Amino acid sequence: MTATGPAESALPLGFGVALDRRVRALDDGAVLIGGAPPRLLRLSDAGRRLLAHGRCTVTGQESGALVRRLLDAGIAHPVAEPASAVPAVAEVTVVVPVRDRAPELARLLAALPDGLGGLVVVDDGSTDEGAVRAVAEAGGATVLRHPSARGPAAARNAGLAVATTPLVAFLDSDVVPRPGWLQPLLASFADPAVGLAAPRIVALPPAEPLPPIGGLLAAYEAVRSSLDLGPDPALVVPRSRVAYVPSAAMLVRRSAVGSGFDERMQVAEDVDLVLRLHEAGWRLRYEPSARVAHDHRTTFGAWWLRKAYYGTGAAPLAMRHRGSVPPMVLSPLSAAVGALTLVGTARAAAAAVVVSAVAAERLSRKLPVRRPRRAAARLVAAGAVGAVAQTADAVTRHYWPVSLAACLLSRRARRTVLAVAVTEGVVDWWRHRERDPEARPGLLGHLLAHRLDDLAYGSGLWWGALRHHTVEPLRPVGTGIATDRASAIRRAPEAAVRQGYSERVIG
């Protein structure tokens, strides 16, 4: 369904990048640690000069090769694109799948920019065909209709098939693009290797005051929606911080997506498309400066069922893309630290410290940096924190039926699960509480909604696994955090060294 990878990856002159804010620089900037997956990048003197002050602009072959590598590693993100390389609005066709929701469709069409190359509304079996058609035609759209509902994947593909522009934007009928949303996405396509770019999905403020439960869920969704991937730009890479982007709003290169979404998938078809594009070699970008508001569900039944529905998509995804969408990504060290943390005793905590210290010492012998012990300690500490966070998330989300069974059998398990559920919820609230300044959910409300969110998704995940007769969505995978990362080292080609850097993957 997806075409082959990009035929061209050379970046245009004037294309500029800046280091990701999470990247750590060592040895006076000669060594960079970060990216997706994490890696160690050692710059030559020439590479350091090119990356002065954490920025680099393509001015020739050497700088172009370095910028390409920084982008592909997720270590840097675009900050400047030559105007001549950025596609125009006229090169975009917007495709909107809709089933009923005529007022929402009108709201969306009114927010679209002028000068689009095309606008297609696909009516996917609406009961009131006339209302949808009237709104779509008033908005200047070409209308396609499926007499009976075939699902969002088929509806988007129908619009994709009639599009003639190089780029196609998919927008669901329950979103409202914010002013200026399209230009940052178009700028992503100044890179000829980019096949997909997605905006940040934020909450659409309610039109009227909500009842208590609706208000609680609205505040929670405003800061913790699974559609909102956060305020930082990212390369979209499986098993990384931004491992997918939702199809509620995305811009794709028509030559990259082929015939589009897999119509056999009624859920998670967007994640499947992302994974297929990644496997084909296309670069995928998440650009949060582009914002599209989503009308989140705020009634409890609809909200909970939607969360569970998302969970059912884990099984077909895990079967199609083994290892790409695991519940946990842990090295042996991380697994040991997580298990010792769950024990919850002083002796177990001491053992976790000893394990981490031994791992840091072993890793320090393999890091080509000026202060290897210090760097190794930071890497192992970051891995340990990540392991504890993943373990806590798994206890309350992916494996909550196992946690429940343990609680029924053991008083210690009940204490441990309760402590994990409360602590993880408080930390989650603290990290996300200011993501939407207009929402600011209270601690108790956030904690309650977060636990219900986990129960719903986990229920859907287990139901999907049973329905597909597979344990794939429940199977953790290993990776290199700390010592395993060092053993997974691979060097970049010799030509890369001549272009200003050498590389070791540490994740």
C-alpha positions as CSV (number, residue, x, y, z in Angstrom):
1,M,0.0,0.0,0.0
2,T,2.9,2.3,0.6
3,A,5.2,3.4,-2.2
4,T,9.0,2.9,-2.0
5,G,11.1,5.3,0.0
6,P,12.2,8.8,-1.0
7,A,14.2,9.1,-4.2
8,E,16.0,12.2,-3.0
9,S,17.3,13.2,0.5
10,A,19.7,16.0,-0.2
11,L,18.6,19.1,1.7
12,P,18.4,22.5,0.0
13,L,20.9,25.3,0.6
14,G,19.8,27.5,3.4
15,F,18.1,24.7,5.4
16,G,18.9,25.2,9.0
17,V,18.6,23.1,12.2
18,A,19.0,23.5,15.9
19,L,19.8,20.9,18.6
20,D,16.9,19.3,20.4
21,R,16.7,20.7,23.9
22,R,17.1,17.2,25.4
23,V,20.5,16.7,23.8
24,R,23.4,16.6,26.2
25,A,26.7,18.0,25.0
26,L,30.0,16.6,26.5
27,D,33.7,17.4,25.9
28,D,33.0,21.0,25.1
29,G,30.5,20.1,22.4
30,A,32.6,17.4,20.8
31,V,30.2,14.7,21.9
32,L,26.4,14.8,21.7
33,I,24.1,12.3,23.4
34,G,20.4,12.2,22.5
35,G,18.1,11.4,19.6
36,A,15.6,8.7,18.8
37,P,16.8,6.1,19.6
38,P,19.4,7.6,21.9
39,R,22.9,7.6,20.5
40,L,26.4,9.1,21.0
41,L,27.6,11.4,18.2
42,R,31.2,12.5,18.2
43,L,31.9,15.5,16.1
44,S,35.2,16.2,14.4
45,D,36.8,19.7,14.6
46,A,35.1,20.5,11.3
47,G,31.8,19.2,12.6
48,R,32.0,21.3,15.7
49,R,32.7,24.4,13.7
50,L,29.7,23.6,11.5
51,L,27.5,23.2,14.5
52,A,28.5,26.4,16.2
53,H,26.1,27.5,19.0
54,G,24.0,24.4,18.5
55,R,22.8,25.4,15.0
56,C,23.9,24.4,11.6
57,T,22.9,25.6,8.1
58,V,23.3,23.8,4.8
59,T,25.9,25.7,2.8
60,G,27.5,22.8,0.9
61,Q,28.1,19.1,0.8
62,E,29.8,18.7,4.2
63,S,27.2,20.8,6.1
64,G,24.4,19.1,4.2
65,A,25.7,15.6,5.2
66,L,25.9,16.7,8.9
67,V,22.5,18.3,8.9
68,R,21.0,15.2,7.3
69,R,22.5,13.0,10.0
70,L,21.4,15.3,12.8
71,L,17.8,15.3,11.5
72,D,17.7,11.5,10.9
73,A,19.0,10.9,14.4
74,G,16.4,13.1,16.0
75,I,19.2,15.1,17.5
76,A,18.3,18.4,15.7
77,H,15.1,19.8,14.3
78,P,14.4,22.3,11.4
79,V,14.4,26.0,12.3
80,A,14.9,27.5,8.9
81,E,13.8,26.5,5.4
82,P,14.5,28.4,2.1
83,A,11.2,29.8,0.8
84,S,11.8,28.4,-2.6
85,A,11.8,24.9,-1.2
86,V,8.5,25.2,0.8
87,P,5.4,24.0,-1.0
88,A,2.6,26.4,-1.6
89,V,-0.9,26.1,-0.2
90,A,-2.1,25.5,-3.7
91,E,-0.2,22.2,-3.6
92,V,-2.5,20.8,-0.9
93,T,-5.8,19.0,-1.1
94,V,-7.7,18.7,2.1
95,V,-9.7,15.4,2.6
96,V,-12.4,15.3,5.3
97,P,-14.1,12.0,6.1
98,V,-17.5,12.6,7.8
99,R,-20.5,10.6,8.9
100,D,-23.4,13.0,9.8
101,R,-21.9,15.8,12.0
102,A,-23.0,18.5,9.5
103,P,-22.6,21.4,12.0
104,E,-19.1,20.2,12.9
105,L,-18.2,19.9,9.2
106,A,-19.3,23.5,8.7
107,R,-17.2,24.6,11.6
108,L,-14.2,22.9,10.1
109,L,-14.6,24.1,6.5
110,A,-14.9,27.7,7.8
111,A,-11.5,27.4,9.4
112,L,-9.6,26.3,6.2
113,P,-7.3,28.7,4.5
114,D,-8.0,30.2,1.1
115,G,-6.1,29.0,-2.0
116,L,-6.1,25.3,-1.4
117,G,-5.5,23.1,-4.4
118,G,-8.5,21.0,-3.6
119,L,-11.1,20.1,-1.0
120,V,-12.9,16.8,-0.8
121,V,-15.5,15.7,1.6
122,V,-16.2,12.0,1.8
123,D,-19.6,11.2,3.2
124,D,-19.2,7.8,4.8
125,G,-22.8,6.6,5.0
126,S,-24.5,9.6,6.7
127,T,-28.1,9.1,7.7
128,D,-28.8,12.7,6.6
129,E,-27.0,12.8,3.3
130,G,-28.7,16.1,2.3
131,A,-27.4,18.0,5.3
132,V,-23.8,16.9,4.8
133,R,-23.9,17.6,1.1
134,A,-25.4,21.1,1.5
135,V,-22.6,22.0,4.0
136,A,-19.9,20.6,1.9
137,E,-21.0,22.2,-1.3
138,A,-21.5,25.5,0.4
139,G,-17.9,25.3,1.5
140,G,-16.7,24.7,-2.1
141,A,-15.9,21.0,-1.6
142,T,-16.2,18.1,-4.0
143,V,-18.5,15.5,-2.4
144,L,-18.0,11.8,-2.6
145,R,-20.4,9.3,-0.9
146,H,-20.3,5.8,0.4
147,P,-23.9,4.6,0.6
148,S,-23.0,2.6,3.8
149,A,-20.3,3.3,6.3
150,R,-17.0,1.7,5.3
151,G,-14.8,3.3,8.0
152,P,-12.5,6.2,8.2
153,A,-9.6,4.5,6.4
154,A,-11.8,3.8,3.3
155,A,-13.2,7.3,3.4
156,R,-9.8,8.9,3.5
157,N,-8.5,6.7,0.7
158,A,-11.5,7.7,-1.5
159,G,-10.5,11.3,-1.1
160,L,-6.8,10.5,-1.6
161,A,-7.6,8.7,-4.9
162,V,-9.2,11.8,-6.5
163,A,-6.5,14.3,-5.2
164,T,-4.2,15.6,-7.9
165,T,-1.9,17.8,-5.7
166,P,1.5,16.6,-4.4
167,L,0.3,17.0,-0.8
168,V,-2.9,15.8,0.9
169,A,-4.1,16.9,4.4
170,F,-6.4,14.6,6.2
171,L,-8.7,16.4,8.8
172,D,-11.4,14.7,10.8
173,S,-14.7,16.5,11.0
174,D,-14.4,17.0,14.8
175,V,-11.3,19.2,14.5
176,V,-10.8,23.0,14.0
177,P,-7.5,24.1,12.6
178,R,-6.0,27.1,14.4
179,P,-4.9,30.1,12.3
180,G,-1.5,29.5,10.7
181,W,-1.7,25.8,11.2
182,L,-0.7,24.8,7.7
183,Q,2.4,26.8,7.1
184,P,4.7,25.0,9.6
185,L,3.6,21.7,8.1
186,L,4.3,22.8,4.6
187,A,7.8,23.9,5.8
188,S,8.5,20.4,6.9
189,F,8.3,19.3,3.2
190,A,11.2,21.5,2.3
191,D,13.1,18.3,3.2
192,P,12.5,16.0,0.2
193,A,12.7,12.9,2.4
194,V,9.7,13.9,4.6
195,G,6.7,11.8,3.7
196,L,4.4,13.0,6.6
197,A,4.1,15.9,9.0
198,A,1.6,16.2,11.8
199,P,0.5,19.1,14.0
200,R,-0.1,19.2,17.7
201,I,-3.7,18.3,18.6
202,V,-5.0,20.5,21.4
203,A,-8.3,20.7,23.1
204,L,-11.2,22.7,21.6
205,P,-12.7,24.8,24.4
206,P,-16.3,23.7,25.2
207,A,-19.0,26.0,23.8
208,E,-20.9,26.0,27.1
209,P,-20.3,25.1,30.7
210,L,-20.1,21.4,31.4
211,P,-21.5,19.3,34.2
212,P,-19.0,18.1,36.9
213,I,-18.0,14.9,35.3
214,G,-17.7,16.5,31.8
215,G,-15.7,19.3,33.3
216,L,-13.3,16.9,35.0
217,L,-12.8,14.9,31.8
218,A,-12.4,18.1,29.7
219,A,-9.7,19.4,32.0
220,Y,-7.9,16.0,32.0
221,E,-8.1,15.7,28.2
222,A,-6.8,19.2,27.7
223,V,-3.5,18.2,29.3
224,R,-3.4,14.4,28.8
225,S,-5.2,13.5,25.6
226,S,-3.6,10.6,23.8
227,L,-3.9,12.8,20.6
228,D,-1.7,15.5,22.1
229,L,2.0,14.6,21.7
230,G,3.4,17.5,23.6
231,P,5.0,20.9,23.0
232,D,8.3,19.7,21.6
233,P,9.1,19.0,17.9
234,A,10.2,15.4,17.2
235,L,11.2,12.9,14.6
236,V,8.4,10.3,14.6
237,V,10.2,7.0,15.3
238,P,8.7,3.7,16.7
239,R,9.6,3.0,20.3
240,S,10.6,6.7,20.9
241,R,9.0,9.6,22.7
242,V,6.8,10.3,19.6
243,A,6.2,6.9,18.2
244,Y,3.1,7.8,16.1
245,V,0.8,10.7,15.1
246,P,-3.0,10.5,14.9
247,S,-4.9,10.8,11.6
248,A,-7.2,13.4,13.2
249,A,-4.9,15.9,11.4
250,M,-1.9,15.1,9.2
251,L,-0.3,16.2,6.0
252,V,1.2,13.6,3.7
253,R,3.2,13.4,0.5
254,R,0.9,11.7,-2.0
255,S,3.9,9.9,-3.7
256,A,4.8,8.4,-0.2
257,V,1.5,7.0,0.9
258,G,0.6,5.1,-2.2
259,S,-3.0,4.0,-1.9
260,G,-3.1,5.1,1.7
261,F,-4.5,3.5,4.8
262,D,-5.3,-0.2,5.2
263,E,-9.0,-0.4,5.0
264,R,-9.1,-3.7,6.8
265,M,-8.2,-1.8,10.0
266,Q,-11.0,0.0,11.8
267,V,-8.8,1.3,14.5
268,A,-5.1,2.2,14.6
269,E,-5.0,2.6,10.9
270,D,-3.1,5.8,11.4
271,V,-0.3,4.1,13.4
272,D,-0.1,1.4,10.8
273,L,0.5,4.0,8.1
274,V,3.2,5.7,10.2
275,L,5.0,2.4,10.7
276,R,4.8,1.5,7.1
277,L,6.2,4.9,6.0
278,H,9.0,4.6,8.5
279,E,9.9,1.1,7.3
280,A,10.0,2.4,3.7
281,G,12.6,5.0,4.7
282,W,10.5,8.1,4.7
283,R,11.1,10.7,7.4
284,L,8.1,11.7,9.5
285,R,7.9,14.9,11.5
286,Y,5.8,16.1,14.4
287,E,5.5,19.9,14.4
288,P,3.8,21.3,17.5
289,S,3.9,24.9,16.3
290,A,1.1,23.9,14.0
291,R,-2.0,23.5,16.1
292,V,-5.3,21.8,15.4
293,A,-8.1,21.8,18.1
294,H,-10.0,18.6,18.7
295,D,-13.5,18.3,20.1
296,H,-12.7,15.8,22.9
297,R,-15.4,13.5,24.3
298,T,-16.5,14.7,27.8
299,T,-19.4,12.3,28.6
300,F,-18.1,9.4,30.7
301,G,-19.5,6.5,28.6
302,A,-18.3,7.9,25.2
303,W,-14.9,8.9,26.7
304,W,-14.3,5.5,28.4
305,L,-15.4,3.5,25.3
306,R,-13.1,5.5,23.1
307,K,-10.1,4.9,25.3
308,A,-10.9,1.1,25.3
309,Y,-11.3,1.3,21.5
310,Y,-7.8,2.7,21.2
311,G,-6.6,-0.3,23.2
312,T,-8.1,-2.8,20.9
313,G,-5.8,-1.6,18.1
314,A,-2.6,-2.8,19.9
315,A,-3.1,-6.4,18.9
316,P,-3.4,-6.0,15.1
317,L,-0.5,-3.5,15.2
318,A,1.7,-5.8,17.2
319,M,1.0,-8.7,14.8
320,R,1.8,-6.6,11.7
321,H,4.8,-4.7,13.1
322,R,6.4,-7.0,15.7
323,G,8.4,-5.2,18.2
324,S,7.4,-1.7,17.0
325,V,4.5,-1.1,19.5
326,P,5.5,-2.9,22.7
327,P,4.1,-2.2,26.2
328,M,7.6,-1.9,27.6
329,V,11.1,-1.4,26.1
330,L,13.6,-2.6,28.7
331,S,17.2,-3.9,28.8
332,P,18.1,-6.5,31.4
333,L,19.4,-3.7,33.6
334,S,16.2,-1.8,33.3
335,A,14.1,-4.8,34.0
336,A,16.1,-5.6,37.1
337,V,15.8,-2.0,38.4
338,G,12.1,-2.0,37.7
339,A,11.5,-5.3,39.4
340,L,13.6,-4.3,42.5
341,T,11.6,-1.1,42.7
342,L,8.3,-3.1,42.9
343,V,9.6,-5.1,45.8
344,G,9.6,-1.9,47.7
345,T,12.0,-2.8,50.5
346,A,15.2,-1.0,51.7
347,R,17.2,-4.1,50.7
348,A,15.7,-4.1,47.2
349,A,16.4,-0.4,46.8
350,A,20.0,-0.9,47.9
351,A,20.3,-3.8,45.4
352,A,19.0,-1.5,42.6
353,V,21.7,1.0,43.4
354,V,24.4,-1.6,43.3
355,V,23.2,-3.0,40.0
356,S,23.1,0.5,38.5
357,A,26.6,1.3,39.9
358,V,28.1,-1.9,38.3
359,A,26.3,-1.1,35.0
360,A,27.7,2.5,35.0
361,E,31.2,1.2,35.7
362,R,31.0,-1.3,32.8
363,L,29.6,1.3,30.5
364,S,32.2,3.9,31.4
365,R,34.9,1.6,29.9
366,K,33.3,1.8,26.5
367,L,32.4,5.5,26.2
368,P,34.9,7.5,24.2
369,V,34.5,10.7,26.2
370,R,36.8,12.8,28.4
371,R,34.9,11.9,31.7
372,P,33.5,8.4,31.0
373,R,32.4,7.7,34.6
374,R,30.4,10.9,34.8
375,A,28.7,10.3,31.4
376,A,28.0,6.7,32.2
377,A,26.4,7.6,35.5
378,R,24.1,10.1,33.8
379,L,23.1,7.6,31.2
380,V,22.5,4.8,33.6
381,A,20.5,7.1,35.9
382,A,18.3,8.2,33.0
383,G,17.8,4.6,32.1
384,A,16.8,3.7,35.6
385,V,14.3,6.5,35.9
386,G,12.8,5.5,32.5
387,A,12.6,1.9,33.8
388,V,10.8,2.8,36.9
389,A,8.4,5.0,34.9
390,Q,7.7,2.2,32.4
391,T,7.2,-0.3,35.2
392,A,4.7,1.9,37.0
393,D,2.8,2.6,33.8
394,A,2.7,-1.1,33.1
395,V,1.3,-2.0,36.5
396,T,-1.6,0.3,36.2
397,R,-2.2,0.2,32.4
398,H,-1.1,-2.6,30.3
399,Y,-1.0,-5.3,33.0
400,W,-3.7,-4.1,35.4
401,P,-5.6,-7.5,35.3
402,V,-2.4,-9.1,36.5
403,S,-2.0,-6.4,39.2
404,L,-5.6,-7.0,40.3
405,A,-5.0,-10.7,40.6
406,A,-1.9,-10.1,42.7
407,C,-3.9,-7.8,44.9
408,L,-6.5,-10.4,45.6
409,L,-3.8,-12.9,46.7
410,S,-1.3,-10.7,48.6
411,R,-1.5,-7.9,51.1
412,R,2.0,-6.7,50.1
413,A,0.9,-6.6,46.5
414,R,-2.1,-4.4,47.5
415,R,0.2,-2.0,49.2
416,T,2.6,-1.9,46.3
417,V,0.0,-1.4,43.6
418,L,-1.7,1.3,45.6
419,A,1.6,3.1,46.2
420,V,2.4,2.8,42.5
421,A,-1.0,4.0,41.3
422,V,-1.0,7.1,43.6
423,T,2.7,8.0,43.0
424,E,2.6,7.6,39.3
425,G,-0.6,9.6,39.1
426,V,0.8,12.5,41.2
427,V,3.9,12.6,39.0
428,D,1.8,12.5,35.9
429,W,-0.3,15.4,37.1
430,W,2.8,17.4,38.0
431,R,4.4,16.9,34.6
432,H,1.3,17.8,32.6
433,R,-0.6,20.2,34.9
434,E,0.4,23.3,32.9
435,R,0.3,21.9,29.4
436,D,-3.0,23.9,28.8
437,P,-3.0,27.1,30.9
438,E,-6.8,27.4,30.6
439,A,-7.5,23.9,32.0
440,R,-5.2,23.3,35.0
441,P,-6.8,20.1,36.4
442,G,-6.9,19.5,40.1
443,L,-4.7,16.7,41.5
444,L,-7.5,14.5,42.7
445,G,-9.6,14.8,39.5
446,H,-6.5,14.2,37.3
447,L,-5.5,11.2,39.4
448,L,-9.0,9.7,39.1
449,A,-9.3,10.3,35.3
450,H,-5.8,9.0,34.7
451,R,-6.5,5.7,36.5
452,L,-9.8,5.3,34.6
453,D,-7.9,6.1,31.4
454,D,-5.5,3.3,32.1
455,L,-8.2,0.8,33.0
456,A,-10.1,1.6,29.8
457,Y,-7.0,1.3,27.5
458,G,-5.8,-1.8,29.3
459,S,-9.2,-3.4,29.0
460,G,-9.3,-2.8,25.3
461,L,-5.7,-4.1,24.9
462,W,-6.6,-7.4,26.6
463,W,-9.8,-7.8,24.7
464,G,-8.0,-7.2,21.5
465,A,-5.3,-9.8,22.4
466,L,-8.0,-12.4,23.3
467,R,-9.9,-11.6,20.1
468,H,-6.9,-12.1,17.9
469,H,-5.5,-15.0,19.9
470,T,-2.1,-13.4,20.5
471,V,0.1,-12.2,23.3
472,E,2.1,-9.9,21.0
473,P,0.7,-6.6,22.4
474,L,1.6,-7.8,25.9
475,R,5.1,-8.8,25.1
476,P,7.9,-6.5,26.3
477,V,11.0,-6.1,24.1
478,G,14.6,-5.5,25.0
479,T,16.7,-2.6,24.1
480,G,20.0,-1.1,25.1
481,I,19.7,1.1,28.1
482,A,23.1,1.5,29.7
483,T,25.1,-1.7,29.4
484,D,23.0,-3.2,26.6
485,R,23.2,0.0,24.7
486,A,27.0,-0.1,24.8
487,S,27.0,-3.7,23.5
488,A,24.8,-2.7,20.6
489,I,27.3,-0.1,19.4
490,R,27.6,0.2,15.6
491,R,29.8,2.7,13.8
492,A,28.8,5.0,11.0
493,P,30.4,4.5,7.6
494,E,33.9,5.9,7.1
495,A,32.6,8.5,4.7
496,A,30.6,10.0,7.5
497,V,33.7,10.5,9.6
498,R,35.1,12.6,6.7
499,Q,31.9,14.6,6.7
500,G,32.4,15.8,10.3
501,Y,31.1,13.1,12.7
502,S,31.3,9.6,13.9
503,E,28.4,7.8,15.6
504,R,27.7,5.1,18.1
505,V,24.1,4.0,18.8
506,I,23.5,3.6,22.5
507,G,19.8,2.8,22.4
